[in-house]
Amino acid sequence: MIFKGINDQTVEFRITNYQFPDITDCEYDSNWLLVYLKVKSDCGNWETIDPSLLTRDLKEIIEWFEKLSND
């Protein structure tokens, strides 16, 4: 997903994988997602991949975007 702002500023957000794809029997460690962010802004550009969301967090974000699109 790419968010576009003024002055051609963008934020790219992607889920790339699970942090621990081989762990399937631990509810917590099995659900960490690697998030790719790429930012292009007037203040500078950067990108990173970091385990920063759990699957349940992503579900809440998806529901939030659905509500935004309906209102």
N, C-alpha and C positions, 0 to 999 in steps of 0.2 A: 504494500500500500504506500502510495506517495502522497503526502500532503503538500499542497502548493500555496505559497503566500505571496505577499507583495514583493516587488523587486526581484522576482525569480528565485526567491528563497524556497527551499524544499526540505522536507524531512521524509526519508524513506525508512519504512518499518517492515521487517520481515522476520518470520520465525524460520530458523535454519535447521534446527534439529532439537533433540533432547540433549541436556547436558550429559546425562549418563544413559545412553540408549541401551546398554547391556544390563542395566539394573531394572528388573521388572517386578520385583517382589517387595519393594519398599514404597509405601504410598507417597511419602514425601520426596525422596531422592529420585523416584521414577518419573516424577512429574515436572521437573525443572526444564524450562525451555530456553534454548539459546536464541537471543534476540539480536538481529542485525539492525543497526541504526546508521544512517548516512545523512549528515546535516550539511546543507549548503546555505550559508547565511551571510548577511552583511558583516557579521562579526568574525567570520572565518568558516572553514570547512573542516569536517572531521568525520570519521566513521569508526565503529567498534562492533564487536560481537561479545555479548555478555550474557550469562545466565541470570536473567533479571525478572522472569515471570514464571509463575506456576500455571499449569493448565487451567486451574479454576480461575486465576486472574484473567487469563485470556478470554475465557467464557464470559466473564463479567464485562470486559471491554467490548466484546462483540455485541452483547445485549445492550450496552450503553449506546453504541453506534446505531443499532437498530431503532432504539427509542428516538435518537436524534433525527434519524431519517424520516420517522413517522410524524414528527412534530415540525 
